[in-house]
């Protein structure tokens, strides 16, 4: 199945007739969802108690690009991530056999990114590089990383290290609409919170690898007809 999908992407042009039209504007939109749990029981099917790890994540992404020249596109992207996570240590079982979790930490989070991006595109495949010009993260779980004045407001990324790298492909569905598949890697460092540097000038690093499935809409333009001499030469 992966081999068949790769062959489809390689041999499927982004438009129906690459000799007559050229992609000018492209907009990708997609949603992400993940849920992860861990638990301890006295036996399979036993009483359910506290989970030692419980995380839920939602994400919304929007990418817009313009054809600059040949395979190169430039544009903007925006991403919103929100969710909650909790983790602890297994302690014991209560009288009913349900798990008791100790030293629980966690909370909800909300992160927003926006910035410029470039894309290199070949047939149904593409690679992207984006810069997080603005990166803000509100995280209730990170009260152990206050700002120098003790505040626990929103984290801000350092502009030097806030990057997005992605590889993916599109499969035409109907007219100007296609399905898009992307594997995304993000790395960022936060160095301030609530407008002040983190205490002791530490930095808080985060990275993740996330699959993305969404839809693409593209606006094409008609290319001028080839001169007769060039057409004959072909």
N, C-alpha and C positions, 0 to 999 in steps of 0.2 A: 504493500500500500504506500509507504513513504516514497519508494522508487517511482511508482506510477504518478504520484502527485508531483514529484520533482520534474519528471519528463513533461507533464502537462504545463507546468509553469515555464519551462525552458522553451517550449515550442508554441506557446500561446502568446500572440502579440497583445499589447495593451489596447489596441483598437482593432476594429474589424478589417481595415485596409490601410496598412502603414504607408502605402504608396500614395494615398489620397488625403489623409488627415494626419494631424499631429496633436498630441496632448498639450494643452496650454495650462490649464488649472486643474488641480486635483485636491480633493478634500477627503480625508480618512476620519472615520469616527468609530469608536468601539468601547465596549464595556469589559471590565475584568471583575471576577469574583473568585474568592478562595475561602475555604473554611477548614480549619485544622483542629483536631482534638487529640488529647492523650488522657488515659485514665488507668486506674489500678482497681482490680476487683479480686475478691477472694477466690473466685473461679469464673469460668466463662458463663455468662448469663446471670451472674450474681447481682446483688443489690447495687444500684447506681448511686454514687455519691458525688463529691466534688471532683471536677476534672483537674488534673495537674497542669494541663496546658489547654487553653481554649482561645482560638483566634479566628476572627471573621474580617474579611477585607473586601471592599468594593472600590472600583476605580472607573473613571471616565476619561477618555483621551480624545483629543481633536487635533488633527494635523492638516495644515493647508500649505500647498506649494505651487510655485509658478515655474514654467519651463524657461530656464535661462539660456541654455544652449545645449543642443545635442542630448546627451544622457544626464545633464546636470540640472537639478531643480533647487530652488531656494524658497524658504517660507518661514512660517511660524508654527509653534505647537503649544498646547496647553494641556495640563494633566491635573486631575483632582483625585486624591485618594483619601478614603476614610474607613475607619473600622475600629475594632477594639481587640485587645489581647490581654490575657491573664496567665500567669504561670506561678507554680509553687512547688513545694516538696511534699512527697508522700509522708504522712505522719502515722496513721493507724486506721483501724476500722472501728466504727461505733457499735453499739449494742445490736443494731439491725444488720451489721455486716457492710454498711456503706463506707466509702472512703472518706477519710478526713485529711484535708490538705493544709499544710502549715506554710508560714512565711510567704503568703500570697502577695504578688505585686502585679501591677498592670493598670490599664485604663484605656480610654478612647483616644484616638488621634485623627488629625485632619491635616493633609499636606497639599499644597498647591504649587505647581511649577508652570512657568511660561518663559518662552525664549525663542531665538531664531534656530533654524535648522537647515541643513543641506542634505540632498538626496542624490545618489547616483543610481540610475535606473537602466536596466537592460532587459528588454522583453518583459517577461512576467516577474523578474526578480529585482530587488533593490536593496541598497544599504543606506543607512541614515546616521547622521551625527548631529546631535542637538546640544545646545548650551543652555543651562538653567540661569538665565539672566536674573530672574526673581524666583526664589525658593523659600517658602514659608511653611513651617510645621508647628502645629499646636499638638502637644503630646502630654496627656495627664500622667503617663507612666514614668516620665523622666523628671521627677522632682529631686532626683539626686544630682542633677546638673544645673544648678541655678546660675543666674548671671552674677556679675561681680557685686551688684548691689543687693543680691538675695532674691530678686524677682524671678518668677517662673512663667513668663509670658511665652510668646511664640518664638521658636528658633528661626534664625535666618542663615541661609547658606553663604559660604564664602564664594565670591565670584570666580576664584581661581580653580576650584574643584567642584564643579556641578555639571556633569556631563551625562548625556544619553547616547547610547549606541544601539542600533537595531539592524537586524537582517530579516527579510521577509519576501513575500510574493503575493501576487494578485491572480485571481481566476475570474474572467468575465462571466457575468450572470445574464444580464439583459441590458441592451442599449448602453447607457452611460454608467451603469452600476456594476460593481464587481465585489467579490469577497476578498478580504485582505487578511493575511496571516503574518504575524510579526513576532520575533523573539527579541525582547528588549532587555538591555542591561543599563542600570543607572548607578552612578556613584556620586556621592556628595558629602561635603564636610560642613557642619554647622559650627560657627565660631562666635555667635552672639545670640542673646535671648532678651526679648523685651527692649531691644535697642542698645543693650550694653554687652560687652565682651563676657564670655563665660568665665566663671570664677577660676582664678589661677591661670587664665589664658589657655585653658585646655580647648581641644576641638573634639567634636562628636561626629564620627564617621558612620555612614550608612551606605550599603549597596544591596542591590537585589536584581534577580533575573526573573522576568515575567513574560509569559506568553500572552499574546494579544490576538483576538479574533474580532473582526469588524466588517464594515462596509466602506466602499470607496465610490465617490462620484467624481467624474471628470468631464471637463469642458474641452472640446477639440476645435481645431480650426482647419479649414481646407487648405491644402498646399497648392501653390501654382502648378500648372501642368508642366511637364518636362519639355524642353526643346526637342524638336523632331530628331535632330542629330543625335542627342544623348539617348533618346528612346530607341532609335535604330541600333545604336552601339550596344544596348543591352540585349 
